Amino acid sequence: MAKNLVIVESPTKGKTIEGFLGKDYLVKASEGHVRDLNKNTLSVNIEKDFTPEYEIPDNKKALVAELKKLAKAADTVWLASDEDRAGESISWHL
């Protein structure tokens, strides 16, 4: 298993980045955003200081499970987010 896992959004971008990195890096694409606010509810917990309540879409659940498995096996996880999410805090609950 690679010591470093790099997660990018785009598979094409992943292939490019993979070409620059050595054998100690595994690059995987999330193929876009892997979580979002629920479209059918308020999506914030009012009693917990309006904390956002995210969900993983059904079509991303298998990919997220794979990324979590790879993240647990890696020494370091690098999240290479696109600029549209650069200001968002990133948290992974493994």
Residue frames as qw, qx, qy, qz and C-alpha x, y, z in Angstrom:
[[0.000, 0.889, 0.459, 0.000, 0.00, 0.00, 0.00],
 [0.352, 0.603, -0.038, 0.715, 1.21, 3.51, -0.79],
 [0.374, -0.266, -0.502, 0.733, 2.33, 5.62, 2.15],
 [0.110, 0.312, 0.094, -0.939, 0.49, 8.67, 0.80],
 [0.264, 0.569, 0.764, 0.148, -3.05, 8.86, -0.53],
 [0.015, 0.206, -0.111, -0.972, -3.86, 11.92, -2.65],
 [0.269, 0.587, 0.759, -0.077, -7.58, 12.55, -3.25],
 [0.010, 0.167, -0.276, -0.946, -8.51, 14.82, -6.14],
 [0.570, 0.395, 0.365, -0.622, -11.89, 15.57, -7.70],
 [0.671, 0.591, -0.203, -0.399, -11.14, 14.92, -11.36],
 [0.929, -0.035, 0.326, 0.169, -9.89, 11.57, -12.71],
 [0.639, 0.672, 0.004, 0.374, -8.06, 13.44, -15.48],
 [0.103, -0.870, 0.333, -0.348, -6.38, 15.73, -12.96],
 [0.814, -0.449, 0.363, -0.071, -5.52, 12.66, -10.91],
 [0.904, 0.271, 0.159, 0.291, -3.69, 11.05, -13.83],
 [0.360, 0.808, -0.162, 0.438, -1.68, 14.25, -14.38],
 [0.401, -0.772, 0.381, -0.313, -0.73, 14.56, -10.70],
 [0.947, -0.191, 0.258, 0.022, 0.10, 10.86, -10.54],
 [0.776, 0.527, -0.045, 0.344, 2.69, 11.42, -13.26],
 [0.105, 0.803, -0.332, 0.484, 4.59, 13.87, -11.02],
 [0.612, -0.585, 0.407, -0.342, 4.54, 11.81, -7.84],
 [0.162, 0.433, -0.887, -0.001, 6.61, 8.75, -7.01],
 [0.534, -0.102, -0.823, -0.164, 5.70, 5.21, -6.08],
 [0.169, -0.175, -0.738, 0.629, 4.91, 6.22, -2.50],
 [0.325, 0.240, 0.172, -0.898, 1.77, 8.03, -3.68],
 [0.163, 0.395, 0.882, 0.199, -1.60, 6.65, -4.69],
 [0.193, 0.138, -0.043, -0.970, -3.87, 9.18, -6.43],
 [0.096, 0.443, 0.890, 0.041, -7.63, 8.55, -6.41],
 [0.137, -0.212, -0.236, -0.938, -10.42, 10.72, -7.79],
 [0.237, 0.292, 0.704, -0.602, -13.62, 11.47, -5.90],
 [0.114, 0.370, 0.731, 0.562, -15.25, 12.28, -9.26],
 [0.218, -0.629, -0.248, -0.704, -16.77, 15.47, -7.91],
 [0.319, -0.449, 0.449, -0.704, -18.19, 16.30, -4.52],
 [0.405, -0.053, -0.912, 0.030, -18.88, 13.34, -2.23],
 [0.150, -0.497, -0.728, 0.448, -21.24, 15.01, 0.22],
 [0.065, -0.388, -0.279, -0.876, -23.93, 17.64, 0.09],
 [0.313, 0.029, 0.491, -0.813, -26.72, 19.17, 2.12],
 [0.229, 0.369, 0.901, -0.015, -29.99, 17.25, 2.07],
 [0.071, -0.159, -0.396, -0.901, -32.31, 18.82, -0.47],
 [0.434, -0.488, -0.658, -0.374, -35.46, 17.71, 1.39],
 [0.550, -0.663, -0.427, 0.275, -34.75, 19.05, 4.87],
 [0.121, -0.991, 0.057, 0.021, -33.38, 22.19, 6.50],
 [0.834, 0.332, -0.231, 0.375, -29.95, 20.47, 6.64],
 [0.166, 0.522, -0.475, 0.689, -28.74, 22.32, 9.72],
 [0.542, -0.422, -0.682, 0.250, -28.93, 21.36, 13.36],
 [0.139, -0.798, -0.078, -0.581, -30.44, 24.42, 15.03],
 [0.726, -0.683, -0.013, -0.082, -29.74, 23.08, 18.52],
 [0.803, -0.258, 0.160, 0.512, -26.03, 22.62, 17.75],
 [0.159, -0.678, 0.166, 0.699, -25.23, 26.18, 16.66],
 [0.634, 0.669, -0.014, -0.389, -26.63, 25.66, 13.16],
 [0.365, -0.409, 0.780, 0.302, -24.14, 22.90, 12.33],
 [0.579, 0.353, -0.445, -0.584, -24.59, 21.72, 8.72],
 [0.741, -0.054, 0.647, -0.172, -25.95, 18.20, 8.28],
 [0.304, 0.510, -0.635, -0.493, -24.33, 16.59, 5.26],
 [0.875, 0.080, 0.437, -0.193, -25.26, 13.40, 3.49],
 [0.192, -0.345, 0.777, 0.490, -23.48, 11.16, 1.04],
 [0.680, 0.313, -0.179, -0.638, -25.51, 10.63, -2.15],
 [0.917, -0.012, 0.375, -0.137, -26.35, 6.99, -2.92],
 [0.811, 0.566, -0.064, 0.131, -24.24, 7.04, -6.09],
 [0.229, 0.754, -0.495, 0.366, -21.13, 8.01, -4.05],
 [0.757, -0.538, 0.262, -0.263, -21.44, 5.59, -1.10],
 [0.972, 0.052, 0.060, 0.221, -19.27, 2.83, -2.60],
 [0.520, 0.631, -0.174, 0.548, -16.59, 5.33, -3.62],
 [0.293, -0.762, 0.299, -0.493, -16.56, 6.94, -0.17],
 [0.915, -0.349, 0.187, -0.074, -16.24, 3.48, 1.43],
 [0.866, 0.298, -0.035, 0.399, -13.25, 2.74, -0.84],
 [0.227, 0.742, -0.226, 0.589, -11.61, 6.11, -0.04],
 [0.592, -0.678, 0.253, -0.353, -12.07, 5.51, 3.69],
 [0.978, -0.123, 0.109, 0.130, -10.46, 2.08, 3.42],
 [0.686, 0.482, -0.091, 0.538, -7.50, 3.51, 1.50],
 [0.087, -0.807, 0.207, -0.546, -7.21, 6.42, 3.96],
 [0.791, -0.560, 0.189, -0.161, -7.00, 4.06, 6.93],
 [0.941, 0.025, 0.111, 0.318, -4.16, 2.16, 5.27],
 [0.485, 0.670, -0.073, 0.557, -2.17, 5.27, 4.29],
 [0.519, -0.262, -0.357, 0.731, 0.28, 7.11, 6.53],
 [0.005, 0.398, 0.078, -0.914, -0.80, 10.49, 5.14],
 [0.343, 0.641, 0.670, 0.152, -3.89, 11.62, 3.25],
 [0.128, -0.233, 0.161, 0.950, -3.60, 14.68, 1.01],
 [0.332, 0.700, 0.616, -0.144, -6.87, 16.36, -0.02],
 [0.233, -0.119, 0.366, 0.893, -6.29, 18.26, -3.23],
 [0.273, 0.680, 0.620, -0.282, -9.60, 20.09, -3.45],
 [0.338, 0.539, 0.403, 0.658, -10.61, 22.27, -6.37],
 [0.130, 0.131, -0.169, 0.968, -10.82, 26.02, -5.84],
 [0.459, -0.443, -0.346, -0.688, -14.61, 25.98, -5.53],
 [0.786, -0.516, -0.336, -0.055, -14.20, 24.19, -2.19],
 [0.537, 0.336, -0.418, 0.651, -10.91, 25.76, -1.04],
 [0.172, -0.462, 0.305, -0.815, -12.56, 27.85, 1.68],
 [0.825, -0.341, -0.194, -0.406, -14.62, 24.98, 3.07],
 [0.345, -0.536, 0.732, -0.242, -13.31, 23.19, 6.10],
 [0.716, 0.188, -0.626, -0.246, -12.68, 19.56, 5.36],
 [0.467, -0.395, 0.686, -0.394, -13.35, 16.84, 7.86],
 [0.659, 0.119, -0.697, -0.256, -13.22, 13.11, 7.41],
 [0.651, -0.390, 0.473, -0.448, -14.64, 10.77, 9.98],
 [0.485, 0.337, -0.792, -0.158, -12.88, 7.45, 9.47]]
